[in-house]
Amino acid sequence: MCVVDSVSVLLELIEVSIHCILYARKIYPEGIFELKKKYNVPVHVSIYPKLNSYINGTLNAVKSLLKFKKLCKLDVCFYNKMGVAVERFVFNIRNVELELNLLDFSNLRDPYLVKLEQMLRAFCLKLTVCDSLLKPLPSSCTFQIHIHTTETNSIEIQKDTEVCIC
């Protein structure tokens, strides 16, 4: 039987998704991405240390929030040079937890997570074609990853884990 925790599964999916989104939306040169295989699908992953540091730092905060079930949603938001949001990819985590019983993988009818891997693969494939469905972003775009929780949860998590959530 495969032992997996839901926090790790969601974190990996979010991480892969962020890299795929950044590659697809072309705000960085293609040369800072390398092709890797996730869920048996080729995906582009950043090899740029500063970008990876930002993503990993954000995911550390997300991990703490997921563990305490305090994450509402996460989004990748693109801004034009005037600082106006022009596009947003939203991950509604609260709905994921309600739709799937992510509390206990041991009770799944699919103990080797074959169906879950198929769903993750399908999601990654959809992300890889999103650029063909969307208008190009304006030149000189930037992006930020936003973490959404309640104000009360933010204060509690900061006290408990010394995580900075902006």
C-alpha positions, 0 to 999 in steps of 0.5 A, a space after each residue: 500500500 502507498 503511504 501518502 499524505 494529502 499535504 504533500 500531494 497538494 503541495 507538489 501539484 501546486 508547485 508543478 502548476 506554478 512552474 507550468 503557468 510561468 512557462 506557458 505565460 512566457 514572462 521568463 525566457 524559455 532558457 530558464 526552464 528544463 523539461 522534467 516528467 511529473 505524473 508521466 507528463 513532460 512539464 517545464 520547471 524553472 532552474 533559475 535560483 531566485 525564482 525557485 527560492 521565491 516559489 519554495 518560500 511561498 510553498 513553505 508558508 502554504 505547507 503550514 497553512 495546509 497542515 492546519 487546514 487554514 488555506 482558503 485559496 492560492 493564486 498566481 497573479 500577473 501584473 502589467 507595468 502599471 501594477 494592475 492585475 491583468 490575469 489570475 490563476 486561482 487554486 480554491 483549496 477549500 473546495 478541493 478539500 470538500 470535494 475529495 476526502 483528503 484526510 485519509 488516503 488509507 481508505 481510498 479504493 485506489 490504494 496505489 493512487 492510479 486514478 489520482 495520478 491520472 487526474 493530476 496528469 490531465 490537469 498538467 496537460 490542460 495547463 500546458 495548452 492554456 497559452 493557446 487559449 489565452 491572449 498574450 500578456 502585455 510586455 514587462 509583466 510581473 507576477 506574485 503568488 497570493 496566499 488567502 486565509 482569514 485574518 484570524 488564521 493568519 495571526 494564529 499561524 504566525 504565532 504557531 509557526 513563525 510564518 510570514 503571510 502577506 
